[in-house]
């Protein structure tokens, strides 16, 4: 866990890639920015995956992508909105899971 430069992540995943020794599953979700909801999701992940922590080849990771509310406004102002976000949406967070 830590704060990383996006350029460093592929190198880190290359060594810890769960798909290297079997299968991996990537999941994502988007929700209104909420630190408590993020902490609750992380706690649930720890609860679910802690029993498998010592098993070889079992890894899990979570990342967050902030999506500011002004992104939709800026997209519309500059010619289109490929995000399908609404201009009155609150700040959002995209969360990616790797199992």
Secondary structure, 3 states (H helix, E strand, C coil): CCCCCHHHHHHHHHHHCHHHHCCCCEEEEEEECCHHHHHHHHHHHHHHHHHHCCCCCCCCEEEEEEECCHHHHHHHHCCCCCCCCCCCCCCEEEEEEEC
